[in-house]
């Protein structure tokens, strides 16, 4: 019988769980988009979307004149 360090057999029998800090699932439960980690992956999305809307709006208004 060996004493001291644990053998590989004991380590492999234990279950290893990887806990992710990112939220799982969806922001809106019934929607397939966006994923729950969308806000953490793309924090500048609202700002960029606002800039795009303003630029496209200005372009559209200039076409109407």
Secondary structure as UniProt FT lines:
FT   HELIX           8..13
FT   TURN            29..30
FT   TURN            36..37
FT   HELIX           38..41
FT   TURN            43..44
FT   HELIX           45..64
//
